Every structure is written in structure tokens, then in C-alpha cells.
């Protein structure tokens, strides 16, 4: 058995397509909650062309047959304003069952990173694939982000009384800006340590009001805004395979501290699930930081964890 490692170029396109196709199907088999819209032949071909154009990676051959690969996007500012690489869930097929080849591909990737001064590598894996998860944790990776999914099956009874939950109106803007400021402060606090520079909150709220595929909701106690939720129709802020045109992504969610612990968050999710059912969406998705204690205690109660993103800091 002869294993060779080659740096990927556009000439490897035909060898990559079946590997990526098999990888996508493997992920759908592992997590049937994932929407399948990403995995069409046309989209896979488009994604492979795109990542070969803008990314870098390596492919392994056994006796001239392609067997494994890893490709990453190279990002000047990944986390904490430092350069790094990101490998989407479909852009690798490294497994514990072929550990030596997997480690050889990772080593080639690290050498390329070090040459370019890139010091972080993030990669997304299937949450239910415990053996592959162990491969990465043994190789120095730690948790960063989790995607979760929930299949929309039926209408659910939701009673917000004495509160209300509905599409935000322009008069809510000031309160929503304040709530978003609190949310961003928390996300960069030691409890979450997201490490992002957020866009100005007023600009964000204005943009969300204008975007056709965004629904912005206010949770109110009488006239007072006590919570908010942003949802994206036909998309999400998560991983590539996390959403398709029949998915609703739940994103920025915040409830005033004094109103937490009363089941309002669950009711907000169920309200969105009913909206999805009535409008023929099939799946809800959300992503959260796995090291965010409050988020990690809340979201898995309502969503099945499907994709885990992990990161290694080189050197």
C-alpha cells in the first residue's frame, strides 16, 4: 500500500467531487435532522470550484486512488483579530479509521499554515461522530461552536399571556438597540468570549428591519420590550450544511435578566416553529458557542446538536 499526499490544485476537481459527495451523504446519514438542500450535485460542484479557487488543501492517494482530503479557507482575521484557516464540515473526510493518513494530511496543512503565519485552525465535524471528535481532541483541538436542528412536525400550543410576542415595530427600535448592546456585551464577556467586533447596534437594527428575509420579533410586557429574537428565512448564521431554502435560522436572542427562567425562551422557539409549519419550512436551526454556559444549558433542550466546530491554536 502506497499513500501519497498532494497539494490541491484545480486539476484535482474530478477526484474531489465523489469524495465530497460521499462526505455530504455521510453527514446526512449521521444527522438526519440536517437539511439536504446543500448536497445537490450542482451545489457540491459549485462549492468545490469555489474552495479550490479561494482555499488551500491537500489530498491523499492510495495506489493512485483518491481516499482522503482536507481543504480550508484562509482568513486574515478568524478569531481575536488573528489569521487562521477554516475547514467546513464537507471539506474534509478525516477519520479515526485511517488515523495515520489523517494525521499526515493535518501535518501538511499545519506546515502550510505556519509558512503563511496562520496560527488558528477551525474545523467543523459531526457531533454524533464520537470517534472523529476524539481524533481532533487528541490532536489538540477544543470546542468552539455548536449547530443544532429541530424538524418542524406540527403546530404547538403557545400561550404568552400576560406577555406578547410579535414582529417588532419601529417604535421598539430604541429598546431593541439597548437589548442588542447588552447581548453583545455579554457575548464578549468572560462568560462567552466570542472575540468578535460587532457592527454598531443601531445600524444592525436598522438593517434587520429592512432585510426581506429577516423577521425581527419583540417580546413585551405591556408596552415594554423585555426580549428580542432575530430569525432568518431560508438561511442561518451557522455552518454550510446547516440550512437551505426550507430552513429558518434562529439567531440573536435575548431576554431581560429579570424575565429569564419562566419558560419564555421556549415559547419564543415554539412560536417560530408554528410560523415555520404554517409557511412550509421544514427545519429550524440555531448555533451557539459551546463554551457559553448559559447557551449550552438552554439550546440543547430544544434542538438536536448536529455539527460541532472545534479550533486549534498553532504554537
URBELNOR-V699437 format. One record per pair of residues at least 6 apart in sequence whose C-alpha atoms are under 6 Angstrom apart, sorted by the first residue. I is the first residue (numbers start at 0). J is the second residue. D is the distance in whole Angstrom. If there is no record, write none. Layout:
# URBELNOR-V699437
i=I j=J d=D
i=I j=J d=D
This chain:
# URBELNOR-V699437
i=1 j=61 d=6
i=1 j=62 d=5
i=2 j=60 d=6
i=2 j=61 d=5
i=3 j=59 d=6
i=3 j=60 d=5
i=4 j=58 d=6
i=4 j=59 d=5
i=5 j=57 d=6
i=5 j=58 d=5
i=6 j=57 d=4
i=7 j=56 d=5
i=7 j=57 d=5
i=9 j=51 d=6
i=23 j=89 d=6
i=32 j=148 d=6
i=34 j=242 d=6
i=36 j=243 d=5
i=37 j=240 d=6
i=54 j=71 d=5
i=54 j=72 d=4
i=55 j=70 d=6
i=55 j=71 d=6
i=56 j=69 d=5
i=56 j=70 d=4
i=57 j=68 d=6
i=57 j=69 d=6
i=58 j=67 d=6
i=58 j=68 d=4
i=59 j=65 d=6
i=59 j=66 d=6
i=59 j=67 d=5
i=60 j=66 d=6
i=67 j=92 d=6
i=68 j=91 d=5
i=69 j=90 d=6
i=69 j=91 d=4
i=70 j=90 d=5
i=71 j=84 d=6
i=71 j=85 d=5
i=71 j=86 d=4
i=72 j=84 d=5
i=72 j=85 d=5
i=73 j=84 d=5
i=74 j=82 d=6
i=74 j=83 d=5
i=74 j=84 d=6
i=75 j=82 d=4
i=76 j=82 d=5
i=77 j=83 d=5
i=79 j=194 d=5
i=82 j=117 d=5
i=83 j=117 d=5
i=83 j=118 d=6
i=83 j=119 d=4
i=83 j=120 d=6
i=84 j=120 d=5
i=85 j=120 d=6
i=85 j=121 d=5
i=85 j=122 d=6
i=86 j=122 d=5
i=87 j=122 d=6
i=87 j=123 d=5
i=88 j=123 d=5
i=88 j=124 d=5
i=93 j=101 d=5
i=94 j=131 d=5
i=95 j=131 d=6
i=95 j=134 d=6
i=118 j=312 d=6
i=118 j=313 d=5
i=119 j=311 d=6
i=119 j=312 d=5
i=119 j=313 d=6
i=120 j=310 d=5
i=120 j=311 d=5
i=121 j=309 d=6
i=121 j=310 d=4
i=122 j=308 d=5
i=122 j=309 d=6
i=123 j=307 d=6
i=123 j=308 d=4
i=124 j=306 d=6
i=124 j=307 d=5
i=125 j=306 d=5
i=126 j=305 d=5
i=126 j=306 d=5
i=126 j=307 d=5
i=139 j=311 d=6
i=140 j=309 d=6
i=140 j=310 d=5
i=140 j=311 d=4
i=141 j=309 d=5
i=141 j=310 d=6
i=142 j=309 d=5
i=143 j=288 d=6
i=143 j=289 d=6
i=143 j=308 d=6
i=143 j=309 d=5
i=144 j=287 d=6
i=144 j=288 d=4
i=144 j=289 d=5
i=144 j=307 d=6
i=144 j=308 d=5
i=145 j=286 d=5
i=145 j=287 d=5
i=145 j=289 d=6
i=145 j=306 d=6
i=145 j=307 d=5
i=146 j=285 d=6
i=146 j=286 d=4
i=146 j=304 d=6
i=146 j=305 d=6
i=146 j=306 d=5
i=147 j=284 d=6
i=147 j=285 d=5
i=147 j=302 d=5
i=147 j=303 d=5
i=147 j=304 d=4
i=147 j=305 d=5
i=148 j=283 d=6
i=148 j=284 d=4
i=148 j=302 d=5
i=148 j=303 d=5
i=149 j=282 d=6
i=149 j=283 d=5
i=149 j=302 d=5
i=150 j=282 d=5
i=151 j=281 d=5
i=151 j=282 d=5
i=154 j=273 d=5
i=162 j=219 d=6
i=162 j=220 d=5
i=163 j=218 d=6
i=163 j=219 d=5
i=164 j=217 d=6
i=164 j=218 d=4
i=165 j=216 d=5
i=165 j=217 d=6
i=166 j=215 d=6
i=166 j=216 d=4
i=167 j=215 d=6
i=167 j=216 d=5
i=167 j=217 d=5
i=176 j=200 d=6
i=176 j=201 d=6
i=186 j=193 d=6
i=187 j=193 d=5
i=187 j=194 d=6
i=191 j=291 d=5
i=212 j=231 d=6
i=212 j=232 d=5
i=213 j=230 d=6
i=213 j=231 d=5
i=214 j=229 d=6
i=214 j=230 d=5
i=215 j=229 d=5
i=216 j=227 d=6
i=216 j=228 d=5
i=217 j=226 d=6
i=217 j=227 d=5
i=218 j=224 d=6
i=218 j=225 d=6
i=218 j=226 d=5
i=218 j=227 d=6
i=219 j=225 d=5
i=225 j=254 d=6
i=225 j=255 d=5
i=226 j=253 d=5
i=226 j=254 d=4
i=226 j=255 d=6
i=227 j=252 d=6
i=227 j=253 d=5
i=228 j=251 d=6
i=228 j=252 d=4
i=229 j=250 d=5
i=229 j=251 d=5
i=230 j=248 d=5
i=230 j=249 d=5
i=230 j=250 d=6
i=231 j=247 d=6
i=231 j=248 d=5
i=232 j=247 d=5
i=233 j=243 d=6
i=233 j=244 d=4
i=233 j=245 d=6
i=233 j=246 d=5
i=233 j=247 d=5
i=234 j=242 d=5
i=234 j=243 d=6
i=234 j=247 d=6
i=234 j=248 d=6
i=235 j=248 d=4
i=237 j=286 d=6
i=245 j=280 d=5
i=245 j=281 d=5
i=246 j=280 d=6
i=246 j=282 d=5
i=246 j=283 d=6
i=247 j=283 d=5
i=248 j=283 d=6
i=248 j=284 d=5
i=248 j=285 d=6
i=249 j=285 d=5
i=289 j=295 d=6
